[in-house]
Amino acid sequence: MAAFISVKSNLKDFQRSLRDVAEKQIRFAAAQAVTALAREVAVAESGNIKTTFKNPTPFTQKAIGVKAARKTDLTATVFVKPIAAKYLEPYETGGVHKLSSRALLNPKDLQLNAYGQLSKGTLARLKARPDIFIGPIKTAHGVVNGVWQRSVAEGVKVLSKKGRKLGKVNTTGKLKLLLRFGDALPVKQRLRFGGTAISLVSRRFNPVFSLALQKALATAK
């Protein structure tokens, strides 16, 4: 019995397999490209933070996160981490500074950290001092709400509850303002996260996707 081979049938099977491989690799390439673009956007946004703010803290510099895309979900997400998002939001949408409590303004005779902020725990340590008063005081310039240091006589030691000698004391004969509380102020800078991302994706999508597709087809099985 003669054997017959259907070239047309085999060709259809081959075309179908090519389509399957192509679709699989295209989705893989798309996921890789979208994720690569998202990471580029994250780098750009982190750089944007560094140039917008004067000496931002490492926590703020690392505020940008990325969720990678997958073949089953061709969406990569660039996001601001939750805690940082709360205080960075006004720099995108406008408004006043977001404060976890009252704003701290005009620190005087208090050591600041390398980022121009009060070190963590400073306010709690001040509250524990017997020569410290926190609250509003009526002054010649109006009511000032803040952290005040009571005056003590020369040579008087200020001790903690455990009897330890505390640091610098006030011997001026009057209350000394160490830290002034104030209201949240309108933000002046703008981060423009959206504009940065849109511009970068528009400019970089084609070359990034082309490279990802070349790699995907080269490794196709």
Secondary structure, 3 states (H helix, E strand, C coil): CCCCCCHHHHHHHHHHHHHHHHHHHHHHHHHHHHHHHHHHHHHHHHHHHHHHCCCCCHHHHCCEEEECCECCECCCEEEECHHHHHHHCHHHHCCECCCCCCEEECCCCCCECCCCCECCCHHHHHHCCCCEEEEEEEECCEEEEEEEECECCCCCCCECCCCCECCCCECCCCCEEEEEEECCCECCCCCCHHHHHHHHHHHHHHHHHHHHHHHHHHCCC
